[in-house]
């Protein structure tokens, strides 16, 4: 597993979820195209038009 993903998982377990720059870019791109975003990233669940996969 990629080191960055491991760090993100560790931070999530410690209650330190982060909304990253990349998360922002992905969400903004979906919004600009009037599309819903399908993701497994729980950081994005605070946004409208986001579907979180289990």
C-alpha positions as CSV (number, residue, x, y, z in Angstrom):
1,X,0.0,0.0,0.0
2,X,1.2,3.5,-0.8
3,X,2.7,5.4,2.2
4,X,0.3,8.3,1.8
5,X,-2.7,6.0,2.0
6,X,-1.3,4.4,5.1
7,X,-0.9,7.8,6.7
8,X,-4.4,8.8,5.7
9,X,-5.9,5.6,7.2
10,X,-3.8,6.1,10.4
11,X,-5.1,9.8,10.7
12,X,-8.7,8.6,10.2
13,X,-8.4,6.1,13.0
14,X,-7.1,8.8,15.3
15,X,-10.1,11.1,14.3
16,X,-7.9,13.5,12.2
17,X,-9.8,13.3,8.9
18,X,-8.5,15.8,6.4
19,X,-10.1,17.4,3.4
20,X,-7.1,17.6,1.1
21,X,-6.4,19.8,-1.9
22,X,-6.9,16.8,-4.2
23,X,-10.3,16.1,-2.6
24,X,-11.2,19.7,-3.3
25,X,-10.1,19.5,-6.9
26,X,-12.1,16.3,-7.5
27,X,-15.2,17.7,-5.8
28,X,-15.0,21.0,-7.7
29,X,-14.6,19.2,-11.0
30,X,-17.7,17.1,-10.4
31,X,-19.6,20.2,-9.3
32,X,-18.5,22.1,-12.4
33,X,-19.8,19.3,-14.6
34,X,-23.1,19.2,-12.6
35,X,-22.3,15.6,-11.7
36,X,-22.6,13.6,-8.5
37,X,-19.4,12.2,-7.1
38,X,-19.1,8.5,-6.3
39,X,-16.3,7.8,-3.9
40,X,-15.1,5.6,-1.0
41,X,-13.5,8.6,0.7
42,X,-15.4,9.5,3.8
43,X,-13.8,12.9,3.9
44,X,-16.1,14.0,1.2
45,X,-19.4,13.0,2.9
46,X,-19.9,16.5,4.2
47,X,-20.5,17.7,0.6
48,X,-23.8,17.7,-1.3
49,X,-24.1,15.4,-4.3
50,X,-21.6,12.9,-3.0
51,X,-22.4,9.1,-2.9
52,X,-20.2,7.2,-0.5
53,X,-19.7,3.5,-1.4
54,X,-19.4,1.0,1.3
